[in-house]
Amino acid sequence: MRDIDLFTKLLGLERPWSVESVTLDPGKESIDILLQHRSNARFRCPECGVALSLYDHTPPRKWRHLDHGSWMTWLQARIPRVSCSAHGIRQVIVPWALPGVRFSMAFEKHAIDTLLEADVLGAARLLRVSWDEAWGFMERAVARGLKAKERRIIARLGVDEKAVAKRHRYVTLVCDLDRGTVEFISDDRKIKSLDAYYESLTVRQRAGIEAVAMDMWKPFITSTWKYVPHAGTKIDFDRFHIMKHMTKAVDDVRKTEHRRLYNDGDDTLSRTKYLWLFSEENLPERNAEQFARLKAMNLKTGRAWAIKESLRELWKYRRKGWAKRFSKKWYYWATHSRLKPVVKVAEMLKSHLANVLSYCDHPITNAKSEGLNSKIQTVKKTPMGSATGRTSRLSSTFTAVD
């Protein structure tokens, strides 16, 4: 089989296109494939699809195609243009590449597969493309994915914010908790950040929202109340965020108590920070004996930790009445502990209790959206100061869009 016939079959070319010549350059280890079309071929207007005669050609252009071994392969052609009475002079769409892109569709597919398995710099090295070109593959893939997404009703949403760079730069992340997919990413964590998502939904889609898991960030609450019908019964304050507040309270108590003890020459709480952050069942076995001794002491930190562990029981209830009864007992214990950080969390829970107890109606958490954090963390570690909000949004959507 001649090389022309071979590459015609490999490229899947159909009339009026064919391979005119194949040139090998051993010095550059490259293959140049010149493509041509029939002289009397007719082409369709890319706007309206009307078949028209050839008007003229663009200057010769090149597209990067799949490598053959270590040899880089390039496609070359002059793109035909047609003159449409409705849309004027337009370039036709060639079958091997997307409009305005200098890579064949086969190469783009290979590049996307590579990017899904490696970070951007690693993929760029493997593909022998620039960093910007690698991000271009991702941008086009995300645009195609979002365009192809069906407009479906998403019953259970997760709303969260993620830090994407230094100086408190955030993005707002909206996920479908049932499918585990990213639905929307927006700059910052303001009211308008989440408004943009709700405004993109139809009235029917907004009415179909059954529950929204989020933390107690006021802009998210305000936006959801504004757009989601009966939001007061649908907002579910995420237990992981609540426990994060409580864990921080324990650590604040430890810091204060450690300073006081240390000043008195007592280093009991030295190097114990992470022991108090564990839940009881996750405590490493090697630390069990040491932690048992600490709990047996009359420490404020020990009391704070016990209050924290007790709070976890709240999410085991399935009936609101029993959950409410438990919360009252817990609130009394926490507020009478005389531990300011713990009291602060208790007051916060009381003021948002209705939507904390919403968990009994729709037991959802932001665990899936939290799982996307590792992907954003990877972007944050990208060198050359590239971890901007734009690249973080793009990477998150590229790796998780449905």
LUMTI-48791 format. One record per residue (C-alpha): residue number from 1; y, x, z. Coordinates in Angstrom, 1 decimal, m for minus. Layout:
<pts>
[pt NUM,[Y,X,Z]]
...
</pts>
This chain:
<pts>
[pt 1,[0.0,0.0,0.0]]
[pt 2,[3.4,1.4,m1.0]]
[pt 3,[5.9,2.0,1.8]]
[pt 4,[8.2,m0.7,0.2]]
[pt 5,[5.5,m3.3,0.4]]
[pt 6,[4.6,m2.2,4.0]]
[pt 7,[8.1,m2.6,5.3]]
[pt 8,[8.6,m5.9,3.5]]
[pt 9,[5.6,m7.3,5.4]]
[pt 10,[6.6,m5.7,8.7]]
[pt 11,[10.1,m7.1,8.4]]
[pt 12,[8.8,m10.5,7.4]]
[pt 13,[11.3,m10.7,4.6]]
[pt 14,[11.2,m13.8,2.4]]
[pt 15,[13.0,m14.6,m0.9]]
[pt 16,[15.7,m13.8,m1.8]]
[pt 17,[15.5,m10.7,0.3]]
[pt 18,[13.3,m7.6,m0.3]]
[pt 19,[13.1,m3.9,0.4]]
[pt 20,[14.7,m1.8,m2.4]]
[pt 21,[13.9,1.6,m1.0]]
[pt 22,[12.6,3.6,2.0]]
[pt 23,[14.1,7.0,2.8]]
[pt 24,[12.7,9.4,5.4]]
[pt 25,[14.9,12.2,6.9]]
[pt 26,[12.6,14.7,8.7]]
[pt 27,[15.6,16.6,10.1]]
[pt 28,[17.1,13.6,11.9]]
[pt 29,[13.7,11.9,12.4]]
[pt 30,[15.0,8.7,10.9]]
[pt 31,[13.9,6.1,8.4]]
[pt 32,[16.5,4.3,6.3]]
[pt 33,[15.4,1.0,4.7]]
[pt 34,[17.7,m0.4,2.0]]
[pt 35,[17.5,m4.2,1.7]]
[pt 36,[18.6,m6.2,m1.4]]
[pt 37,[18.6,m9.8,m2.6]]
[pt 38,[18.0,m11.4,m6.0]]
[pt 39,[21.0,m11.3,m8.3]]
[pt 40,[21.0,m15.1,m8.9]]
[pt 41,[20.3,m16.1,m5.3]]
[pt 42,[22.3,m18.9,m3.6]]
[pt 43,[23.3,m18.7,0.0]]
[pt 44,[24.2,m21.3,2.6]]
[pt 45,[27.6,m21.6,4.2]]
[pt 46,[27.1,m20.7,7.9]]
[pt 47,[29.4,m23.5,8.9]]
[pt 48,[28.1,m26.5,7.0]]
[pt 49,[24.9,m25.3,5.4]]
[pt 50,[25.8,m26.1,1.8]]
[pt 51,[24.1,m23.9,m0.8]]
[pt 52,[26.6,m21.9,m2.7]]
[pt 53,[26.7,m19.1,m5.3]]
[pt 54,[27.5,m15.5,m4.4]]
[pt 55,[31.2,m14.8,m4.0]]
[pt 56,[31.1,m11.1,m3.1]]
[pt 57,[29.6,m8.6,m0.6]]
[pt 58,[30.9,m6.8,2.5]]
[pt 59,[30.8,m3.0,2.5]]
[pt 60,[27.3,m1.6,3.3]]
[pt 61,[26.2,m2.0,7.0]]
[pt 62,[23.5,m0.7,9.2]]
[pt 63,[21.3,m2.2,11.9]]
[pt 64,[19.1,m0.4,14.3]]
[pt 65,[15.5,m1.6,14.0]]
[pt 66,[12.3,m0.9,16.0]]
[pt 67,[11.4,2.8,16.2]]
[pt 68,[8.3,4.1,14.4]]
[pt 69,[6.9,6.7,16.8]]
[pt 70,[9.8,9.0,17.6]]
[pt 71,[11.6,8.1,14.4]]
[pt 72,[14.5,5.8,14.6]]
[pt 73,[14.6,3.1,12.0]]
[pt 74,[17.7,1.7,10.3]]
[pt 75,[18.2,m1.3,8.0]]
[pt 76,[20.9,m1.1,5.4]]
[pt 77,[22.4,m3.9,3.3]]
[pt 78,[25.6,m5.4,2.0]]
[pt 79,[26.1,m8.9,3.5]]
[pt 80,[26.7,m11.6,0.8]]
[pt 81,[29.8,m13.8,1.2]]
[pt 82,[30.3,m17.4,m0.2]]
[pt 83,[33.4,m19.4,m0.9]]
[pt 84,[33.1,m22.8,0.7]]
[pt 85,[35.6,m25.6,m0.3]]
[pt 86,[35.6,m26.8,3.3]]
[pt 87,[35.5,m23.6,5.3]]
[pt 88,[36.8,m20.9,3.0]]
[pt 89,[35.2,m17.5,2.5]]
[pt 90,[32.3,m16.8,4.9]]
[pt 91,[29.7,m14.2,5.5]]
[pt 92,[26.2,m15.6,5.2]]
[pt 93,[23.7,m15.2,8.1]]
[pt 94,[21.1,m12.5,7.3]]
[pt 95,[17.5,m13.3,8.5]]
[pt 96,[16.9,m10.0,10.4]]
[pt 97,[20.0,m9.9,12.8]]
[pt 98,[22.4,m12.2,14.6]]
[pt 99,[26.0,m12.4,13.3]]
[pt 100,[28.2,m9.5,14.4]]
[pt 101,[25.3,m7.6,16.0]]
[pt 102,[24.3,m4.1,14.8]]
[pt 103,[20.7,m4.4,16.0]]
[pt 104,[17.8,m6.3,14.4]]
[pt 105,[16.5,m9.4,16.3]]
[pt 106,[13.1,m7.5,16.7]]
[pt 107,[14.9,m4.6,18.4]]
[pt 108,[16.9,m7.0,20.6]]
[pt 109,[13.7,m8.7,21.8]]
[pt 110,[12.2,m5.3,22.6]]
[pt 111,[15.3,m4.3,24.4]]
[pt 112,[15.3,m7.4,26.6]]
[pt 113,[11.7,m6.8,27.5]]
[pt 114,[12.6,m3.3,28.5]]
[pt 115,[15.6,m4.4,30.5]]
[pt 116,[13.5,m6.8,32.5]]
[pt 117,[11.2,m3.9,33.6]]
[pt 118,[13.9,m1.2,34.3]]
[pt 119,[17.4,m0.8,35.4]]
[pt 120,[20.2,m0.6,32.9]]
[pt 121,[20.5,3.2,32.8]]
[pt 122,[16.7,3.7,32.6]]
[pt 123,[16.4,1.1,29.8]]
[pt 124,[19.3,2.7,27.9]]
[pt 125,[17.5,6.1,28.0]]
[pt 126,[14.2,4.6,26.8]]
[pt 127,[15.9,2.7,24.0]]
[pt 128,[18.2,5.5,23.1]]
[pt 129,[21.3,3.3,23.2]]
[pt 130,[24.5,3.5,25.2]]
[pt 131,[25.1,1.9,28.5]]
[pt 132,[27.6,m0.6,26.9]]
[pt 133,[25.0,m1.5,24.2]]
[pt 134,[22.4,m2.2,26.9]]
[pt 135,[24.8,m4.6,28.7]]
[pt 136,[25.5,m6.2,25.3]]
[pt 137,[21.8,m7.1,25.0]]
[pt 138,[21.9,m8.7,28.4]]
[pt 139,[25.1,m10.6,27.6]]
[pt 140,[23.7,m12.1,24.4]]
[pt 141,[20.4,m13.0,26.1]]
[pt 142,[22.2,m14.8,28.9]]
[pt 143,[24.5,m16.6,26.5]]
[pt 144,[21.4,m17.8,24.5]]
[pt 145,[19.6,m18.7,27.7]]
[pt 146,[22.4,m20.8,29.1]]
[pt 147,[23.0,m22.5,25.8]]
[pt 148,[19.3,m23.5,25.5]]
[pt 149,[19.2,m24.9,29.1]]
[pt 150,[18.6,m28.6,29.1]]
[pt 151,[21.1,m30.7,31.0]]
[pt 152,[18.7,m32.0,33.7]]
[pt 153,[19.3,m33.5,37.1]]
[pt 154,[18.8,m30.9,39.8]]
[pt 155,[17.9,m32.7,43.0]]
[pt 156,[18.0,m29.8,45.5]]
[pt 157,[20.7,m27.1,45.2]]
[pt 158,[21.3,m23.9,47.1]]
[pt 159,[24.9,m22.6,47.3]]
[pt 160,[25.5,m19.1,48.6]]
[pt 161,[28.0,m16.3,48.3]]
[pt 162,[27.0,m12.7,47.5]]
[pt 163,[29.0,m9.5,48.1]]
[pt 164,[29.1,m7.6,44.8]]
[pt 165,[31.5,m4.7,45.5]]
[pt 166,[33.6,m3.1,48.2]]
[pt 167,[36.8,m4.7,49.6]]
[pt 168,[35.1,m8.1,50.2]]
[pt 169,[34.5,m9.0,46.5]]
[pt 170,[32.1,m12.0,46.2]]
[pt 171,[30.5,m14.3,43.7]]
[pt 172,[29.4,m17.9,44.3]]
[pt 173,[25.8,m18.4,43.4]]
[pt 174,[24.3,m21.9,42.7]]
[pt 175,[20.5,m22.2,42.4]]
[pt 176,[17.9,m24.8,41.7]]
[pt 177,[15.8,m24.5,44.8]]
[pt 178,[12.8,m26.2,43.3]]
[pt 179,[12.6,m24.0,40.2]]
[pt 180,[14.0,m20.9,41.8]]
[pt 181,[16.5,m20.4,38.9]]
[pt 182,[20.2,m19.5,38.7]]
[pt 183,[22.3,m22.4,37.5]]
[pt 184,[25.8,m21.0,37.9]]
[pt 185,[27.7,m17.9,39.0]]
[pt 186,[31.4,m17.8,39.6]]
[pt 187,[33.9,m15.2,40.8]]
[pt 188,[35.0,m15.3,44.4]]
[pt 189,[34.0,m17.9,47.0]]
[pt 190,[36.9,m20.3,46.9]]
[pt 191,[37.0,m24.0,46.5]]
[pt 192,[37.6,m23.7,42.8]]
[pt 193,[34.6,m21.3,42.5]]
[pt 194,[32.2,m24.1,43.3]]
[pt 195,[34.4,m26.8,41.7]]
[pt 196,[33.8,m25.2,38.4]]
[pt 197,[30.0,m25.9,38.7]]
[pt 198,[30.4,m29.5,39.8]]
[pt 199,[32.9,m30.2,37.0]]
[pt 200,[30.4,m29.0,34.5]]
[pt 201,[28.0,m31.7,35.5]]
[pt 202,[27.9,m35.3,34.3]]
[pt 203,[28.5,m38.2,36.7]]
[pt 204,[24.8,m38.9,36.4]]
[pt 205,[23.9,m35.3,37.3]]
[pt 206,[26.2,m35.3,40.3]]
[pt 207,[24.7,m38.6,41.5]]
[pt 208,[21.2,m37.2,41.2]]
[pt 209,[21.8,m34.4,43.7]]
[pt 210,[19.8,m35.2,46.8]]
[pt 211,[20.5,m32.2,49.0]]
[pt 212,[22.6,m29.0,49.0]]
[pt 213,[21.7,m26.1,51.2]]
[pt 214,[24.7,m23.9,52.2]]
[pt 215,[26.2,m22.0,55.1]]
[pt 216,[29.2,m23.4,57.0]]
[pt 217,[31.8,m21.9,54.6]]
[pt 218,[34.6,m24.4,54.5]]
[pt 219,[35.5,m24.1,50.7]]
[pt 220,[31.9,m24.9,49.8]]
[pt 221,[31.9,m27.9,52.2]]
[pt 222,[35.2,m29.1,50.7]]
[pt 223,[34.1,m28.8,47.1]]
[pt 224,[30.8,m30.6,47.8]]
[pt 225,[32.5,m33.5,49.6]]
[pt 226,[34.9,m33.8,46.6]]
[pt 227,[32.2,m34.1,43.9]]
[pt 228,[28.9,m35.1,45.3]]
[pt 229,[28.5,m38.8,46.2]]
[pt 230,[27.6,m39.4,49.9]]
[pt 231,[27.9,m35.6,50.5]]
[pt 232,[27.9,m36.2,54.2]]
[pt 233,[24.2,m37.0,54.2]]
[pt 234,[23.2,m34.4,51.6]]
[pt 235,[24.7,m31.2,53.0]]
[pt 236,[22.1,m29.2,54.8]]
[pt 237,[23.5,m26.2,56.7]]
[pt 238,[21.1,m23.4,56.1]]
[pt 239,[19.0,m22.3,59.1]]
[pt 240,[18.9,m18.7,58.0]]
[pt 241,[22.7,m18.4,58.1]]
[pt 242,[22.8,m20.2,61.5]]
[pt 243,[20.2,m17.8,62.9]]
[pt 244,[22.2,m14.9,61.4]]
[pt 245,[25.2,m16.0,63.5]]
[pt 246,[23.0,m16.3,66.6]]
[pt 247,[21.4,m12.8,66.0]]
[pt 248,[24.9,m11.3,65.7]]
[pt 249,[25.8,m13.0,69.0]]
[pt 250,[22.8,m11.3,70.7]]
[pt 251,[23.9,m7.9,69.3]]
[pt 252,[27.5,m8.5,70.5]]
[pt 253,[26.2,m9.2,74.0]]
[pt 254,[24.1,m6.0,73.8]]
[pt 255,[27.0,m3.9,72.7]]
[pt 256,[29.2,m5.1,75.6]]
[pt 257,[26.5,m4.7,78.2]]
[pt 258,[25.5,m1.3,76.9]]
[pt 259,[29.0,0.0,77.2]]
[pt 260,[29.2,m1.2,80.8]]
[pt 261,[25.8,0.2,81.8]]
[pt 262,[26.4,3.5,80.0]]
[pt 263,[29.7,4.0,81.8]]
[pt 264,[27.8,3.6,85.0]]
[pt 265,[25.3,6.3,83.9]]
[pt 266,[22.6,3.8,82.9]]
[pt 267,[21.1,4.2,79.4]]
[pt 268,[18.6,1.3,79.5]]
[pt 269,[19.9,m0.2,76.3]]
[pt 270,[20.3,3.0,74.4]]
[pt 271,[18.5,2.9,71.0]]
[pt 272,[17.3,m0.7,71.6]]
[pt 273,[19.5,m2.4,69.0]]
[pt 274,[16.8,m3.4,66.5]]
[pt 275,[14.4,m4.5,69.2]]
[pt 276,[16.7,m7.4,70.0]]
[pt 277,[17.1,m8.4,66.4]]
[pt 278,[13.4,m9.1,65.9]]
[pt 279,[11.9,m12.5,66.4]]
[pt 280,[9.1,m12.5,69.0]]
[pt 281,[6.2,m12.7,66.5]]
[pt 282,[7.7,m10.0,64.2]]
[pt 283,[8.2,m7.4,66.9]]
[pt 284,[6.3,m4.2,66.0]]
[pt 285,[3.2,m3.7,68.1]]
[pt 286,[4.3,m0.1,69.0]]
[pt 287,[7.4,m1.5,70.7]]
[pt 288,[5.7,m4.4,72.5]]
[pt 289,[5.3,m2.6,75.9]]
[pt 290,[8.9,m1.2,75.9]]
[pt 291,[10.3,m4.7,74.9]]
[pt 292,[8.3,m6.4,77.6]]
[pt 293,[9.9,m4.1,80.2]]
[pt 294,[13.4,m4.8,78.9]]
[pt 295,[12.8,m8.6,79.0]]
[pt 296,[11.6,m8.4,82.6]]
[pt 297,[14.9,m6.8,83.6]]
[pt 298,[17.9,m9.0,84.6]]
[pt 299,[19.8,m8.2,81.5]]
[pt 300,[22.5,m10.4,79.8]]
[pt 301,[21.1,m9.2,76.5]]
[pt 302,[17.7,m10.6,77.5]]
[pt 303,[19.1,m14.0,78.3]]
[pt 304,[21.0,m14.0,74.9]]
[pt 305,[17.8,m13.1,73.1]]
[pt 306,[15.8,m15.9,74.9]]
[pt 307,[18.5,m18.4,73.9]]
[pt 308,[18.3,m17.2,70.3]]
[pt 309,[14.6,m17.5,70.2]]
[pt 310,[14.7,m21.0,71.7]]
[pt 311,[17.1,m22.2,69.0]]
[pt 312,[14.4,m21.5,66.3]]
[pt 313,[12.5,m24.4,67.7]]
[pt 314,[15.1,m26.8,66.4]]
[pt 315,[13.8,m26.6,62.8]]
[pt 316,[10.3,m27.6,63.9]]
[pt 317,[11.3,m31.2,64.6]]
[pt 318,[10.9,m33.8,61.9]]
[pt 319,[12.5,m36.7,63.7]]
[pt 320,[16.3,m36.6,64.1]]
[pt 321,[16.1,m38.3,67.5]]
[pt 322,[13.9,m35.6,69.0]]
[pt 323,[15.9,m32.8,67.3]]
[pt 324,[19.1,m34.2,68.7]]
[pt 325,[17.6,m34.4,72.2]]
[pt 326,[16.5,m30.7,71.9]]
[pt 327,[19.9,m29.6,70.6]]
[pt 328,[21.6,m31.2,73.6]]
[pt 329,[19.4,m29.3,76.1]]
[pt 330,[19.9,m26.1,74.1]]
[pt 331,[23.7,m26.5,74.0]]
[pt 332,[23.8,m27.0,77.7]]
[pt 333,[21.8,m23.8,78.3]]
[pt 334,[23.8,m21.8,75.8]]
[pt 335,[27.3,m23.0,77.0]]
[pt 336,[26.3,m22.4,80.7]]
[pt 337,[25.1,m18.8,80.0]]
[pt 338,[28.6,m17.4,80.4]]
[pt 339,[27.9,m15.2,77.4]]
[pt 340,[31.0,m15.6,75.2]]
[pt 341,[29.4,m14.8,71.8]]
[pt 342,[26.5,m17.2,72.5]]
[pt 343,[28.9,m19.9,73.6]]
[pt 344,[30.9,m19.5,70.4]]
[pt 345,[27.8,m20.1,68.3]]
[pt 346,[26.8,m23.1,70.4]]
[pt 347,[30.2,m24.7,69.9]]
[pt 348,[30.0,m24.0,66.1]]
[pt 349,[26.6,m25.7,66.0]]
[pt 350,[27.9,m28.7,67.9]]
[pt 351,[30.8,m29.2,65.6]]
[pt 352,[28.4,m29.2,62.6]]
[pt 353,[25.4,m30.8,64.2]]
[pt 354,[25.1,m33.8,61.8]]
[pt 355,[24.5,m31.5,58.8]]
[pt 356,[22.3,m29.1,60.8]]
[pt 357,[20.0,m32.1,61.6]]
[pt 358,[20.0,m33.0,57.9]]
[pt 359,[17.1,m30.6,57.8]]
[pt 360,[15.0,m33.5,59.2]]
[pt 361,[15.7,m35.6,56.1]]
[pt 362,[15.4,m32.8,53.5]]
[pt 363,[13.9,m29.6,54.8]]
[pt 364,[15.4,m27.1,52.4]]
[pt 365,[16.7,m23.6,52.9]]
[pt 366,[18.5,m21.0,50.8]]
[pt 367,[15.5,m18.6,51.0]]
[pt 368,[15.1,m18.6,47.2]]
[pt 369,[18.8,m17.8,46.5]]
[pt 370,[18.7,m15.2,49.3]]
[pt 371,[15.8,m13.6,47.3]]
[pt 372,[18.2,m12.9,44.4]]
[pt 373,[20.1,m10.6,46.7]]
[pt 374,[17.8,m7.7,45.9]]
[pt 375,[18.7,m8.0,42.2]]
[pt 376,[22.4,m7.9,43.0]]
[pt 377,[21.8,m5.0,45.3]]
[pt 378,[20.3,m3.1,42.4]]
[pt 379,[23.5,m3.6,40.3]]
[pt 380,[25.6,m2.5,43.3]]
[pt 381,[23.8,0.8,43.2]]
[pt 382,[24.6,1.3,39.5]]
[pt 383,[26.6,4.6,39.1]]
[pt 384,[29.9,5.2,37.5]]
[pt 385,[31.7,2.4,39.4]]
[pt 386,[30.0,m0.3,37.2]]
[pt 387,[29.2,m2.8,40.0]]
[pt 388,[32.0,m5.2,39.1]]
[pt 389,[31.8,m8.9,39.5]]
[pt 390,[31.2,m9.3,35.8]]
[pt 391,[28.1,m7.0,35.7]]
[pt 392,[26.7,m8.4,39.0]]
[pt 393,[27.0,m12.0,37.6]]
[pt 394,[25.4,m10.9,34.4]]
[pt 395,[22.5,m9.0,36.0]]
[pt 396,[21.8,m11.9,38.4]]
[pt 397,[21.8,m14.5,35.6]]
[pt 398,[19.8,m12.3,33.2]]
[pt 399,[17.0,m11.7,35.7]]
[pt 400,[16.8,m15.3,37.0]]
[pt 401,[18.1,m17.8,34.4]]
[pt 402,[15.5,m20.3,33.3]]
</pts>
